[in-house]
Amino acid sequence: MTRVLIAGATGTNGRALTDELSKHDGIISRALVRDTASAEFGDGVEIVEGDLADLQSLAAAFDGVGKAYIVTSIQPNTIDLFQNFFRAAKSADVTHIVKFSGLGSDVNSPSEVIRQHGETDEALRETGLPFTILRPNSFYQNMLGQAQAIAENGTFALPLGDARQSLIDVRDIAEITATILTTDGHVGKAYDLTGPESLDFHDVAEILSDVRGAPVNYTPITPDQMEAALKEAGMPEWSAHALAEIQALFATGAYSDVLPDAERLLGRPPRSFRQFAEDHAELWISTGEASLN
């Protein structure tokens, strides 16, 4: 049996990975969480308490671990958190570490988030650990944050203008990650992951309209408007600025290319946005609309 420590296990991507790894014999997923009392996972998932900011807790979490995976939310001290994880992994002599990065990761990016990905990618390479880096585009699942507005008002607003983006489904990323953790030939590789199509958000609205059976309208806004709205909703200033900043980068069209790695690793085309929208069809419909159908 191989035990895989998953940092970021309670997030969208980490939880999808624990679900995917449960389908693989010979793998034990160990979820790293800050509070075991509130953490819930499926059968067979070990839960260990630890904090990426606390090296001592990470040393205990790595006990008996053969492989490791890390994804984190964006925050000001992300680089320090990754470096702590890498140090603990090196001390534990793990045989493979998979790092969740971002498409276009670059220490010179105009986006703080992408710069952080670039710096932590380089930090991992410098450890000498056997590694694989995953660099996905943004996710379909981010649209779930717009579901309430779509269901209630038939509209959503983002600072993406008319730019196209080759979004990808988190479930496909999880399947790819599980494959990398359970098969050979991936050490030292970095994979750029996109979906099968390049859509602008007018296209996204049109697909959602078809699935919903009622109009959905996309309203472009500015990054400054998004940042102000996020702050008003209670998001910390640093996070609100970082999110608006990366959206401004997406709005340049730099993230529109459809790349081959995901299809090659999956052995099939990645899920389309329409399939994602249909899989979550009930979320785009208000309670009143649902009662009429």
C-alpha positions in Angstrom: 0.0 0.0 0.0 1.2 3.5 -0.8 0.1 6.3 1.5 -0.4 9.7 -0.3 -0.5 12.9 1.9 -2.8 15.5 0.3 -2.3 19.1 1.4 -5.3 21.3 0.5 -7.6 18.3 0.9 -10.7 20.3 1.9 -10.5 22.5 -1.2 -12.2 21.9 -4.5 -9.2 20.2 -6.2 -8.0 18.4 -3.1 -11.4 16.9 -2.3 -11.8 15.8 -6.0 -8.4 14.1 -5.8 -9.3 12.1 -2.6 -12.5 11.0 -4.4 -10.5 9.9 -7.5 -7.8 8.1 -5.5 -10.5 6.0 -3.7 -11.0 4.2 -7.0 -7.4 3.0 -7.1 -6.4 -0.2 -5.2 -3.2 0.0 -3.2 -3.5 3.7 -2.4 -4.3 5.2 1.0 -5.2 8.9 0.9 -4.2 10.9 4.0 -5.9 14.3 4.1 -4.0 17.1 5.8 -6.5 19.4 7.6 -6.2 22.1 10.2 -9.2 20.8 12.2 -10.0 17.1 12.3 -13.3 17.7 14.1 -14.9 19.5 11.2 -13.3 17.5 8.3 -15.4 14.8 6.6 -14.2 12.5 3.8 -15.3 9.2 2.3 -14.5 5.8 3.6 -10.8 4.8 3.6 -9.4 8.4 3.8 -7.1 9.0 6.7 -7.4 12.4 8.3 -4.4 14.0 10.0 -4.2 17.4 11.7 -1.5 19.8 10.6 -0.7 23.2 9.4 1.5 24.2 6.4 2.8 27.1 8.6 3.9 24.6 11.3 6.9 22.4 10.3 6.6 20.2 13.4 3.0 19.3 12.6 4.0 18.5 9.0 6.8 16.2 10.2 4.2 14.1 12.0 1.7 14.2 9.1 4.4 12.8 6.8 5.0 9.7 9.0 4.6 6.6 6.8 3.9 8.6 3.7 5.3 7.5 0.3 4.0 10.2 -2.0 2.6 13.7 -1.6 0.4 16.3 -3.3 0.0 20.0 -2.5 -2.5 22.7 -3.6 -3.3 25.8 -1.6 -5.6 28.7 -1.7 -4.1 32.1 -2.7 -2.7 34.0 0.3 0.2 36.4 1.0 2.4 33.7 2.5 1.8 31.0 -0.1 5.5 30.7 -0.9 6.5 30.0 2.7 3.8 27.4 3.0 5.0 25.5 -0.1 8.6 25.6 1.1 7.6 24.2 4.5 5.8 21.3 2.7 8.8 20.7 0.5 11.2 20.6 3.5 9.0 18.1 5.4 8.6 16.0 2.2 12.4 15.9 1.8 13.0 15.0 5.4 10.4 12.1 5.0 12.2 10.8 1.9 9.0 10.8 -0.2 9.4 9.1 -3.6 7.2 11.5 -5.5 5.6 14.9 -4.9 2.9 16.4 -7.2 2.5 20.1 -7.1 -0.6 22.0 -8.2 0.6 25.1 -10.0 -1.0 27.3 -12.7 -0.9 27.7 -16.4 1.8 30.2 -17.4 3.5 30.1 -14.1 6.3 32.7 -14.3 8.2 34.7 -11.7 7.8 37.7 -13.9 4.1 37.5 -14.5 1.9 40.6 -14.0 -0.3 38.5 -11.7 0.8 37.9 -8.1 -0.9 34.5 -8.1 1.0 33.4 -11.3 4.3 34.8 -9.9 3.8 32.7 -6.7 3.2 29.6 -8.8 6.4 30.4 -10.7 8.5 30.9 -7.5 7.2 27.7 -5.8 7.7 25.7 -9.0 11.4 26.8 -9.0 11.6 26.1 -5.2 10.4 22.5 -5.8 12.9 21.9 -8.6 15.7 23.1 -6.3 14.9 20.5 -3.6 16.0 17.6 -5.6 12.8 15.7 -4.8 11.2 13.6 -7.5 8.4 15.9 -8.7 5.6 16.5 -11.2 4.1 19.9 -11.7 0.6 20.4 -12.9 -0.2 23.8 -14.6 -4.0 23.9 -15.2 -6.0 26.8 -16.7 -8.9 28.1 -14.6 -11.7 25.8 -13.8 -15.3 25.3 -14.8 -16.1 25.0 -11.1 -15.4 28.6 -10.6 -18.7 29.3 -12.3 -20.5 27.7 -9.4 -19.8 31.0 -7.6 -22.1 32.6 -10.1 -24.9 30.0 -9.8 -27.1 31.9 -7.4 -27.1 35.1 -9.5 -27.8 33.0 -12.6 -30.6 31.1 -10.9 -32.2 34.2 -9.4 -31.6 36.8 -12.1 -30.4 35.0 -15.2 -27.2 37.0 -15.3 -23.5 37.0 -14.1 -20.7 39.5 -14.2 -17.0 39.0 -14.6 -14.0 41.2 -15.6 -13.1 39.1 -18.7 -14.3 41.2 -21.6 -14.6 39.2 -24.8 -11.5 37.1 -24.0 -11.5 33.4 -24.7 -10.3 30.9 -22.2 -9.7 27.1 -22.4 -11.2 26.3 -19.0 -10.9 22.7 -17.6 -13.0 20.6 -15.3 -11.6 19.9 -11.8 -12.7 16.3 -12.1 -10.4 15.9 -15.1 -7.5 17.4 -13.2 -8.1 15.0 -10.4 -8.2 12.0 -12.7 -4.9 13.2 -14.3 -3.4 13.7 -10.9 -4.4 10.2 -9.7 -2.9 8.7 -12.9 0.4 10.5 -12.2 0.5 9.3 -8.6 -0.2 5.7 -9.6 1.8 5.2 -12.8 5.4 5.6 -13.8 7.0 8.0 -16.3 5.9 11.4 -14.8 8.9 12.4 -12.6 10.5 15.6 -13.7 7.6 16.5 -16.0 5.4 19.6 -16.0 2.0 19.4 -17.7 -0.1 22.3 -19.0 -3.8 21.3 -18.6 -6.7 22.9 -20.5 -10.2 21.9 -21.5 -11.1 20.8 -25.1 -12.4 24.2 -26.3 -11.7 27.9 -26.1 -14.8 29.9 -25.1 -15.5 33.5 -24.3 -18.1 34.2 -21.6 -20.8 35.1 -24.0 -20.4 31.5 -25.2 -20.6 30.3 -21.6 -23.8 32.3 -21.1 -25.3 30.8 -24.3 -24.6 27.2 -23.1 -26.0 28.0 -19.7 -29.1 29.4 -21.4 -29.6 26.2 -23.3 -29.1 24.0 -20.2 -31.3 26.3 -18.0 -34.0 26.6 -20.6 -34.1 30.4 -20.0 -31.9 33.3 -20.9 -28.5 33.8 -19.2 -26.7 37.1 -19.8 -23.0 37.8 -19.2 -22.1 41.4 -18.2 -18.4 42.4 -18.5 -17.2 44.5 -15.7 -13.7 46.0 -14.9 -11.2 44.4 -12.6 -11.6 47.5 -10.3 -15.3 46.8 -10.0 -14.7 43.2 -9.2 -12.1 44.1 -6.5 -14.5 46.6 -4.9 -17.3 44.0 -4.9 -15.1 41.4 -3.3 -14.0 43.8 -0.6 -17.6 44.8 0.1 -18.4 41.1 0.5 -15.8 40.8 3.2 -12.8 39.4 1.3 -9.4 40.6 2.7 -7.8 43.4 0.6 -4.8 41.3 -0.5 -7.0 38.4 -1.8 -9.5 40.7 -3.5 -6.7 42.5 -5.4 -4.9 39.3 -6.3 -8.1 37.8 -7.7 -9.0 40.9 -9.7 -5.4 41.0 -11.0 -5.4 37.5 -12.3 -8.8 38.1 -14.0 -7.3 41.1 -15.7 -4.5 38.8 -17.0 -7.2 36.3 -18.3 -9.0 39.2 -20.0 -5.9 39.7 -22.3 -6.7 36.5 -24.1 -3.4 34.9 -23.0 -5.2 31.9 -21.6 -7.1 30.9 -24.8 -5.0 28.2 -26.3 -6.2 24.5 -26.2 -3.2 22.4 -25.3 -2.7 18.6 -25.7 -1.5 17.4 -22.4 -4.9 16.8 -20.7 -6.3 14.7 -23.5 -3.1 12.7 -23.8 -3.0 12.0 -20.0 -6.7 11.2 -19.8 -6.8 9.0 -22.9 -9.9 10.8 -24.0 -11.0 14.4 -24.7 -11.5 16.5 -21.5 -15.0 17.3 -20.4 -16.7 20.1 -22.3 -18.2 23.1 -20.6 -21.6 21.9 -21.8 -21.1 18.6 -20.0 -20.2 20.4 -16.8 -23.2 22.7 -17.1 -25.5 19.7 -17.6 -24.0 17.9 -14.7 -24.9 20.8 -12.5 -28.2 21.7 -14.3 -30.2 22.1 -11.1 -27.9 24.9 -9.8 -28.7 27.3 -12.7 -32.5 27.1 -12.0 -34.4 29.0 -9.3 -36.7 27.1 -6.9 -39.7 28.8 -8.6 -38.6 27.8 -12.1 -37.9 24.2 -10.9 -41.4 23.9 -9.5 -43.0 24.8 -12.9 -41.1 22.0 -14.7 
